[in-house]
Protein backbone atom coordinates (compact mmCIF):
# COMPACT_ATOMS: atom_id res chain seq x y z
CA UNK A 1 0.00 0.00 0.00
CA UNK A 2 1.52 3.31 -1.05
CA UNK A 3 1.54 6.30 1.25
CA UNK A 4 -1.65 8.30 0.76
CA UNK A 5 -3.65 5.45 -0.84
CA UNK A 6 -7.11 4.77 0.62
CA UNK A 7 -6.76 2.19 3.38
CA UNK A 8 -10.22 2.33 4.95
CA UNK A 9 -13.41 3.70 3.40
CA UNK A 10 -16.87 3.74 4.98
CA UNK A 11 -19.37 5.10 2.48
CA UNK A 12 -22.90 6.07 3.48
CA UNK A 13 -23.00 3.68 6.44
CA UNK A 14 -26.25 3.46 8.37
CA UNK A 15 -26.35 1.21 11.44
CA UNK A 16 -27.85 0.84 14.89
CA UNK A 17 -29.28 -1.47 17.51
CA UNK A 18 -32.68 -3.10 17.05
CA UNK A 19 -35.02 -0.47 15.63
CA UNK A 20 -32.85 2.44 16.81
CA UNK A 21 -30.72 3.98 14.08
CA UNK A 22 -27.50 5.47 15.47
CA UNK A 23 -25.43 6.14 12.34
CA UNK A 24 -27.13 8.01 9.51
CA UNK A 25 -25.27 7.71 6.20
CA UNK A 26 -21.78 8.16 7.71
CA UNK A 27 -18.90 8.53 5.28
CA UNK A 28 -15.23 8.56 6.26
CA UNK A 29 -11.89 7.53 4.86
CA UNK A 30 -8.42 6.89 6.20
CA UNK A 31 -5.42 7.02 3.89
CA UNK A 32 -2.30 4.90 4.37
CA UNK A 33 0.13 6.70 6.66
CA UNK A 34 -2.54 8.88 8.27
CA UNK A 35 -3.34 9.08 11.94
CA UNK A 36 -7.03 9.79 12.44
CA UNK A 37 -8.93 10.59 15.62
CA UNK A 38 -12.68 10.39 16.05
CA UNK A 39 -13.91 12.57 18.91
CA UNK A 40 -17.33 13.43 20.24
CA UNK A 41 -19.54 13.29 23.30
CA UNK A 42 -20.95 10.13 24.83
CA UNK A 43 -23.72 8.76 22.67
CA UNK A 44 -22.50 10.39 19.46
CA UNK A 45 -21.97 7.05 17.69
CA UNK A 46 -18.18 6.63 17.84
CA UNK A 47 -18.27 3.07 19.20
CA UNK A 48 -21.17 2.15 16.93
CA UNK A 49 -19.17 3.32 13.92
CA UNK A 50 -16.13 1.23 14.90
CA UNK A 51 -18.23 -1.82 15.78
CA UNK A 52 -19.91 -1.59 12.38
CA UNK A 53 -16.61 -1.20 10.53
CA UNK A 54 -15.09 -4.31 12.15
CA UNK A 55 -18.23 -6.44 11.86
CA UNK A 56 -19.72 -6.53 15.35
CA UNK A 57 -22.74 -4.73 13.90
CA UNK A 58 -24.14 -5.20 10.41
CA UNK A 59 -24.72 -1.99 8.44
CA UNK A 60 -28.27 -1.39 7.24
CA UNK A 61 -26.98 0.61 4.30
CA UNK A 62 -23.67 1.70 2.81
CA UNK A 63 -20.42 -0.10 2.31
CA UNK A 64 -17.03 -0.59 3.96
CA UNK A 65 -13.74 -1.27 2.18
CA UNK A 66 -10.41 -2.07 3.82
CA UNK A 67 -7.20 -2.25 1.81
CA UNK A 68 -9.24 -2.27 -1.40
CA UNK A 69 -11.45 -5.20 -0.34
CA UNK A 70 -15.16 -5.04 0.46
CA UNK A 71 -15.59 -6.05 4.12
CA UNK A 72 -19.19 -4.89 4.49
CA UNK A 73 -20.97 -7.19 6.94
CA UNK A 74 -18.10 -9.64 7.37
CA UNK A 75 -17.80 -11.39 10.73
CA UNK A 76 -15.25 -9.80 13.09
CA UNK A 77 -12.89 -12.81 12.90
CA UNK A 78 -12.73 -12.47 9.11
CA UNK A 79 -12.10 -8.73 9.35
CA UNK A 80 -9.36 -9.38 11.92
CA UNK A 81 -7.64 -11.83 9.56
CA UNK A 82 -7.41 -8.98 7.05
CA UNK A 83 -5.56 -6.85 9.62
CA UNK A 84 -8.27 -4.63 11.10
CA UNK A 85 -9.17 -4.92 14.80
CA UNK A 86 -11.30 -3.19 17.42
CA UNK A 87 -9.80 -2.74 20.88
CA UNK A 88 -12.39 -1.25 23.25
CA UNK A 89 -11.56 1.06 26.10
CA UNK A 90 -12.21 -0.23 29.58
CA UNK A 91 -11.15 -2.77 32.11
CA UNK A 92 -13.78 -5.41 31.39
CA UNK A 93 -12.70 -6.52 27.93
CA UNK A 94 -13.17 -10.23 28.72
CA UNK A 95 -15.81 -10.30 31.49
CA UNK A 96 -16.43 -14.05 31.22
CA UNK A 97 -12.77 -14.92 31.79
CA UNK A 98 -10.95 -15.20 35.10
CA UNK A 99 -7.29 -14.87 35.92
CA UNK A 100 -5.70 -17.30 38.33
CA UNK A 101 -2.23 -16.56 39.64
CA UNK A 102 0.51 -19.06 40.52
CA UNK A 103 -0.34 -21.55 43.25
C-alpha positions in Angstrom: 0.0 0.0 0.0 1.5 3.3 -1.0 1.5 6.3 1.2 -1.7 8.3 0.8 -3.7 5.4 -0.8 -7.1 4.8 0.6 -6.8 2.2 3.4 -10.2 2.3 4.9 -13.4 3.7 3.4 -16.9 3.7 5.0 -19.4 5.1 2.5 -22.9 6.1 3.5 -23.0 3.7 6.4 -26.3 3.5 8.4 -26.4 1.2 11.4 -27.9 0.8 14.9 -29.3 -1.5 17.5 -32.7 -3.1 17.1 -35.0 -0.5 15.6 -32.9 2.4 16.8 -30.7 4.0 14.1 -27.5 5.5 15.5 -25.4 6.1 12.3 -27.1 8.0 9.5 -25.3 7.7 6.2 -21.8 8.2 7.7 -18.9 8.5 5.3 -15.2 8.6 6.3 -11.9 7.5 4.9 -8.4 6.9 6.2 -5.4 7.0 3.9 -2.3 4.9 4.4 0.1 6.7 6.7 -2.5 8.9 8.3 -3.3 9.1 11.9 -7.0 9.8 12.4 -8.9 10.6 15.6 -12.7 10.4 16.1 -13.9 12.6 18.9 -17.3 13.4 20.2 -19.5 13.3 23.3 -21.0 10.1 24.8 -23.7 8.8 22.7 -22.5 10.4 19.5 -22.0 7.0 17.7 -18.2 6.6 17.8 -18.3 3.1 19.2 -21.2 2.2 16.9 -19.2 3.3 13.9 -16.1 1.2 14.9 -18.2 -1.8 15.8 -19.9 -1.6 12.4 -16.6 -1.2 10.5 -15.1 -4.3 12.2 -18.2 -6.4 11.9 -19.7 -6.5 15.4 -22.7 -4.7 13.9 -24.1 -5.2 10.4 -24.7 -2.0 8.4 -28.3 -1.4 7.2 -27.0 0.6 4.3 -23.7 1.7 2.8 -20.4 -0.1 2.3 -17.0 -0.6 4.0 -13.7 -1.3 2.2 -10.4 -2.1 3.8 -7.2 -2.2 1.8 -9.2 -2.3 -1.4 -11.4 -5.2 -0.3 -15.2 -5.0 0.5 -15.6 -6.1 4.1 -19.2 -4.9 4.5 -21.0 -7.2 6.9 -18.1 -9.6 7.4 -17.8 -11.4 10.7 -15.3 -9.8 13.1 -12.9 -12.8 12.9 -12.7 -12.5 9.1 -12.1 -8.7 9.4 -9.4 -9.4 11.9 -7.6 -11.8 9.6 -7.4 -9.0 7.1 -5.6 -6.9 9.6 -8.3 -4.6 11.1 -9.2 -4.9 14.8 -11.3 -3.2 17.4 -9.8 -2.7 20.9 -12.4 -1.3 23.2 -11.6 1.1 26.1 -12.2 -0.2 29.6 -11.1 -2.8 32.1 -13.8 -5.4 31.4 -12.7 -6.5 27.9 -13.2 -10.2 28.7 -15.8 -10.3 31.5 -16.4 -14.0 31.2 -12.8 -14.9 31.8 -11.0 -15.2 35.1 -7.3 -14.9 35.9 -5.7 -17.3 38.3 -2.2 -16.6 39.6 0.5 -19.1 40.5 -0.3 -21.6 43.2 
